[in-house]
Amino acid sequence: IRQQLNLNEPDENIPSVARDQKNLQILRKKLAGLTGQLADLRSALFQEEYKEVKKAHGGWAEDQLKQETEKRVVKILEKLGLPTI
């Protein structure tokens, strides 16, 4: 549209575009923060589930315990509708 109207002004000089870019930067920062929090929560969930798996299957090898724990964590996150990160 800008080419059809022969507007050569850079996008950052258009107030609505500049405002949208600023809002986008703010949203990206918020998303990065929330993603970090989700990763921390996932880690805590893994630790708690690992304890439960180890109680139930104490004779299993470390790899088996971790695999079973990972399966449980993924199921829980899926039930909550969260990404498995």
Number of C-alpha atoms within 10 A of each C-alpha: 6 9 7 6 7 8 9 8 9 8 12 12 9 10 10 11 13 13 12 12 14 12 12 12 12 12 12 12 12 12 12 12 12 12 14 12 12 16 15 12 12 19 13 12 17 19 15 13 20 20 14 14 19 18 10 11 13 12 10 12 10 10 9 14 20 18 13 15 22 17 12 17 21 17 13 15 15 12 9 9 9 11 12 14 9
